[in-house]
Amino acid sequence: MGLWWLGQAGFILKSPRVTIAIDPYLTNSCHENAVSSAVNVDRLFPVPIAPSRLQVDAIAFTHSHQDHCDPQTIAAYRSAGGKGPFVATGETMDKLAAMGVPNSEILLTWPNKEHRIGDVRLKATFAIPYGGDDLTHIGYLAFIDEGPTVYFTGDTDYHDLLGYIGDYAPDVMVTVINGAFHNLGPNEAAKLTAKINPKVVIPCHYDLFIDNSLDPRLFRSCLHAVGLADRYRVLEHERTFIFPD
């Protein structure tokens, strides 16, 4: 299994047979379309790949916020010939439909719903949203046939119920660590890691906007406090992570 970090909570997952993008944010639209300058959402690093060059078998979204489901990214991808399936919850499905994505290309999902894409079973998981603007946040479990299982937390606040993911014994856990906006902070992410007990844990959602960033070493320190510092892996943009590594 290969993972390529696009920045923020965006990833490309590569199995032996298919390539899936999760929450690809490949423009600077949050900054360009900002209605307020109170929070700086200008990109801290360039887009790693133009959305028109994205070649994937499916795109999965955890929720409808613009840094996860970006109209400019999707428009450029589709204009270049990219198609679904687009895996999405209800509110994200409505947003995709408003962009002109036909319903035939959208796979509606919800916690515990599973879709097969090639040799990957993509199962939506429970997550706690930031606020009332999108109450259908999810994460994902990606089960690769005869391969590892990867858990993406999505944007979520902490809840003991999230520990149920440990029943699926994921090999790799990808977790948000930006404690602002009701997401898991470093300490909460480490607490959840201890409950789930993956072989490897990768932090994300701390790198793109200066007003929503932190040093991932804080997460490593919190993992050390729960005896799991050896599970920590920090990814670099544009560098492929292979599991087993």
C-alpha positions as CSV (number, residue, x, y, z in Angstrom):
1,M,0.0,0.0,0.0
2,G,1.3,3.4,-0.9
3,L,0.2,6.8,0.5
4,W,1.0,10.2,-0.9
5,W,0.2,13.2,1.2
6,L,-1.3,16.1,-0.7
7,G,-1.3,18.4,2.4
8,Q,-4.1,19.2,4.9
9,A,-6.2,16.0,5.1
10,G,-5.7,15.1,1.4
11,F,-4.2,11.8,0.4
12,I,-3.8,9.5,-2.5
13,L,-4.0,5.9,-1.6
14,K,-2.5,3.3,-4.0
15,S,-3.3,-0.4,-3.8
16,P,-2.1,-3.0,-6.3
17,R,-5.1,-2.4,-8.5
18,V,-6.6,1.1,-7.9
19,T,-5.8,4.6,-6.9
20,I,-8.1,6.6,-4.6
21,A,-7.9,10.3,-3.7
22,I,-9.3,11.3,-0.3
23,D,-10.2,15.0,0.3
24,P,-7.9,16.4,-2.4
25,Y,-7.6,20.2,-2.0
26,L,-5.5,21.2,-5.0
27,T,-6.1,24.9,-5.4
28,N,-5.9,28.1,-3.3
29,S,-9.7,28.7,-3.4
30,C,-10.1,29.0,0.4
31,H,-7.9,32.1,0.3
32,E,-9.1,33.4,-3.0
33,N,-12.8,33.2,-2.0
34,A,-12.4,34.1,1.7
35,V,-15.2,36.3,2.9
36,S,-13.1,37.5,5.9
37,S,-9.4,38.1,6.5
38,A,-9.7,37.2,10.2
39,V,-8.2,33.7,9.5
40,N,-5.3,33.4,7.1
41,V,-6.0,30.5,4.7
42,D,-3.4,31.2,2.1
43,R,-1.5,28.1,1.2
44,L,1.9,27.7,2.9
45,F,3.3,25.6,0.1
46,P,2.4,25.1,-3.6
47,V,-0.2,22.7,-5.0
48,P,1.7,19.4,-5.3
49,I,-0.2,18.3,-8.4
50,A,-2.6,20.2,-10.7
51,P,-6.2,18.8,-10.4
52,S,-6.3,18.5,-14.1
53,R,-3.4,16.0,-13.9
54,L,-5.1,13.9,-11.2
55,Q,-5.6,10.3,-12.4
56,V,-7.5,8.3,-9.9
57,D,-10.2,5.5,-9.9
58,A,-12.3,7.3,-7.3
59,I,-12.4,10.3,-5.0
60,A,-13.8,10.0,-1.5
61,F,-14.8,12.9,0.7
62,T,-15.0,13.0,4.5
63,H,-17.3,16.2,4.5
64,S,-18.2,19.2,2.4
65,H,-15.9,21.9,3.8
66,Q,-14.0,23.6,1.0
67,D,-10.5,22.4,2.1
68,H,-11.9,18.9,1.7
69,C,-14.4,19.1,-1.1
70,D,-13.2,21.9,-3.2
71,P,-15.3,23.0,-6.2
72,Q,-12.3,24.3,-8.1
73,T,-10.4,21.1,-7.7
74,I,-13.4,19.0,-8.8
75,A,-14.2,21.3,-11.8
76,A,-10.6,21.1,-13.1
77,Y,-10.5,17.4,-12.6
78,R,-13.7,16.8,-14.5
79,S,-12.8,19.3,-17.3
80,A,-9.7,17.2,-17.9
81,G,-11.9,14.1,-18.3
82,G,-11.8,12.8,-14.7
83,K,-14.9,10.9,-13.6
84,G,-16.3,9.3,-10.5
85,P,-17.2,7.5,-8.6
86,F,-17.3,10.2,-6.0
87,V,-17.9,8.7,-2.5
88,A,-19.8,11.2,-0.3
89,T,-22.2,11.7,2.5
90,G,-25.5,13.5,2.1
91,E,-24.4,17.1,2.5
92,T,-21.3,16.6,0.3
93,M,-23.5,14.8,-2.3
94,D,-25.7,17.9,-2.5
95,K,-22.6,20.1,-3.0
96,L,-21.3,17.8,-5.8
97,A,-24.7,17.9,-7.4
98,A,-24.6,21.7,-7.3
99,M,-21.3,21.5,-9.2
100,G,-22.9,19.5,-11.9
101,V,-21.7,16.1,-11.0
102,P,-24.4,13.6,-12.1
103,N,-26.0,11.4,-9.5
104,S,-24.8,8.3,-11.5
105,E,-21.2,9.2,-10.5
106,I,-21.9,9.6,-6.8
107,L,-21.8,6.8,-4.3
108,L,-23.8,7.9,-1.2
109,T,-22.2,6.7,2.1
110,W,-22.7,7.0,5.8
111,P,-21.1,5.4,8.9
112,N,-20.8,1.6,8.5
113,K,-21.7,1.8,4.8
114,E,-19.2,0.1,2.6
115,H,-18.3,0.4,-1.1
116,R,-15.9,-1.8,-3.1
117,I,-13.6,0.0,-5.5
118,G,-11.4,-2.6,-7.2
119,D,-9.4,-4.4,-4.5
120,V,-10.3,-1.8,-1.8
121,R,-13.3,-1.9,0.5
122,L,-14.0,1.6,1.6
123,K,-16.1,1.7,4.8
124,A,-17.3,5.0,6.2
125,T,-16.7,5.6,9.9
126,F,-18.3,7.7,12.7
127,A,-16.9,11.2,13.2
128,I,-18.0,14.2,15.2
129,P,-18.4,17.4,13.1
130,Y,-17.2,20.9,13.8
131,G,-20.6,22.5,13.8
132,G,-24.1,22.7,12.3
133,D,-22.9,23.6,8.8
134,D,-22.2,20.0,8.0
135,L,-23.5,17.3,10.4
136,T,-22.5,14.4,8.1
137,H,-18.7,14.2,8.8
138,I,-17.2,10.8,8.4
139,G,-13.8,9.0,8.4
140,Y,-12.8,6.0,6.3
141,L,-11.5,2.5,6.8
142,A,-9.8,1.2,3.6
143,F,-9.4,-2.6,3.6
144,I,-7.0,-3.7,0.8
145,D,-7.5,-7.2,-0.3
146,E,-4.6,-9.4,1.0
147,G,-3.0,-6.2,2.3
148,P,-3.2,-3.7,5.1
149,T,-6.1,-1.7,6.5
150,V,-5.8,2.1,6.8
151,Y,-8.0,4.3,9.0
152,F,-8.5,8.0,8.1
153,T,-10.1,9.8,11.1
154,G,-11.4,12.6,9.0
155,D,-12.1,15.9,10.8
156,T,-13.5,14.8,14.2
157,D,-13.6,15.8,17.8
158,Y,-12.7,13.2,20.4
159,H,-15.2,10.7,21.7
160,D,-14.7,7.3,23.4
161,L,-16.9,5.7,20.8
162,L,-14.2,6.3,18.2
163,G,-12.3,3.5,20.0
164,Y,-14.6,1.0,18.2
165,I,-12.2,1.4,15.2
166,G,-9.8,-0.8,17.2
167,D,-12.1,-3.8,16.5
168,Y,-11.0,-3.6,12.9
169,A,-7.3,-3.7,13.8
170,P,-6.1,-1.1,11.3
171,D,-2.4,-1.3,10.4
172,V,-2.1,2.4,9.7
173,M,-4.0,5.3,11.3
174,V,-4.0,8.8,9.7
175,T,-5.2,11.3,12.2
176,V,-6.0,15.0,12.3
177,I,-4.0,16.8,15.1
178,N,-5.1,20.4,14.7
179,G,-7.0,20.9,18.0
180,A,-8.8,24.0,16.7
181,F,-12.2,23.9,15.2
182,H,-13.3,20.9,17.3
183,N,-10.7,18.5,15.8
184,L,-8.5,16.1,17.7
185,G,-5.5,17.9,19.2
186,P,-2.2,16.1,19.8
187,N,-3.1,14.8,23.2
188,E,-6.6,13.6,22.1
189,A,-5.1,12.0,18.9
190,A,-2.5,10.2,21.1
191,K,-5.3,9.0,23.4
192,L,-7.3,7.7,20.4
193,T,-4.2,6.0,19.0
194,A,-3.8,4.1,22.3
195,K,-7.4,2.9,22.1
196,I,-7.0,1.8,18.4
197,N,-3.4,0.5,18.6
198,P,-2.3,0.7,15.0
199,K,1.1,-0.4,13.9
200,V,1.8,3.1,12.4
201,V,0.1,6.5,13.1
202,I,0.5,9.5,10.7
203,P,-0.5,13.0,11.6
204,C,-2.2,15.4,9.2
205,H,-4.2,18.7,9.0
206,Y,-1.5,20.8,10.6
207,D,0.6,22.0,7.7
208,L,-1.4,24.1,5.1
209,F,-2.7,27.3,6.8
210,I,-0.6,29.5,9.1
211,D,-3.6,30.2,11.3
212,N,-4.4,26.5,11.7
213,S,-1.0,24.9,12.1
214,L,1.2,23.4,14.7
215,D,4.4,21.4,15.1
216,P,3.7,17.6,14.7
217,R,6.4,16.9,17.3
218,L,3.8,17.8,19.8
219,F,1.9,14.7,18.7
220,R,5.0,12.6,18.9
221,S,5.6,13.8,22.5
222,C,2.0,12.9,23.4
223,L,2.5,9.4,21.9
224,H,5.6,9.1,24.0
225,A,3.5,9.8,27.1
226,V,1.3,6.8,26.2
227,G,4.2,4.5,25.3
228,L,3.6,4.6,21.5
229,A,6.3,7.0,20.2
230,D,7.6,4.1,18.0
231,R,4.4,4.2,16.0
232,Y,4.9,7.8,14.8
233,R,5.6,8.5,11.2
234,V,5.6,12.0,9.7
235,L,5.1,12.2,6.0
236,E,6.6,14.7,3.6
237,H,4.7,16.3,0.8
238,E,5.4,14.7,-2.6
239,R,7.2,11.7,-1.0
240,T,5.5,8.3,-1.1
241,F,5.0,6.3,2.1
242,I,5.0,2.5,1.6
243,F,3.5,0.1,4.1
244,P,5.1,-2.2,5.2
245,D,8.0,0.2,5.1
